């Protein structure tokens, strides 16, 4: 950076405008060549991840409505009858519990940010598994909130669209419901910026209850009845699950009047992970801070005693967990670690910045073939704009 500034000062001290212009052209030419090379490299990436997405396979549906109608839960052992088939199973609960207790044996969690509003605090971590997309862990605490209200809020698809706190949701429908376990398969279409096609999600979801703690699992599932289309593009690898429980208020009065939400999320966005991580880090808080006003409006709406939505009703059908079952999980798992600050690995730091920017530009030009979230797009654009301003 200092070298570039020295060169610019020297050029500006040239005696004539003509010589100054010639020197500026000679300085800019290599930089624009680097941008052009970056664009070509980025364009060359397109077939690599597009071909990976083209190998789509349709697997049999994981949820059969006839079998669900007779589902039964054995709470003492923590298992369903062998005859049923559910989209979300006890194995998924096991995995979520291990994530909550930081005992899944995975990589270290590195803290990304810590933010707060008057009635909400937020912390976020990230880790990078050896295979698969980056994984995110967050802790949100709502003051003056019950776990039951927060549980219903996150499950309430109708409210998401009505209040527009989640302004990406364009369409939702329940495909399957189990009146015994509360298991659902839902169909979402989410809005993406104008230069991307919309994205389609088919998710299985289910809630377990232990006291006033709720373990809410949501994951992508195959579904034979809805064929794949070019647009909207279907997101296959998707995982977003919560542990919702009462905690002490920050007022320090010893009362459990606040609610903690531990969220674990990852999805396959179909782009290089480093670009994805950059966008998430820059766009995350802008998305998260919309949740708090949406939740407060939901509290007010529920106090009016209007009939609740179908999805909120299904959120209240929970499978009871035997406390001994949770304790057994804690005794049979390996611990992970959480660190308070993140140290970024500057791999490939010798790559020219203009090459990186050019590659990102090309990637954006072909984004209709990828699985990219709103936060990625605008977050990456913001960071690249900042880099461009410094170069």
ABEGO torsion letter per residue (X at the ends): XAAAAAAAAAAAABABAAAAAAAAAAAAAAAAAAAAAAAAAAAAAAAAAAAAAABBBBBBBABBAAAAAABBBBAAAGBBBAABBBABBAAAAAAAAAAAAGAAGBBBBBBABBBBBAABBBBBBBBBBABEBBBBBBBBBBBGBBAAAAAAAAABAAAAAAAGABAABABBBBABBBAAAGBBBBBBBBBBBAABBBBBBBBBBBBBBBEABBBBBBBBBBBAABBBBAOBBBBABBBBBBBBBBBBBAAGAGBBABBBBBBBBBBBAGBBAAAAAAAAAAAAAAAAAAAAAAAAAAAAAAAAGBBBBAAAAAAABBBBBBAAAAAAAAAABBBBBBBABBBBBBBGAABBAAAAAAAAAAAAAAAAABBBBAAAAAAAAAAAAAAAAAX
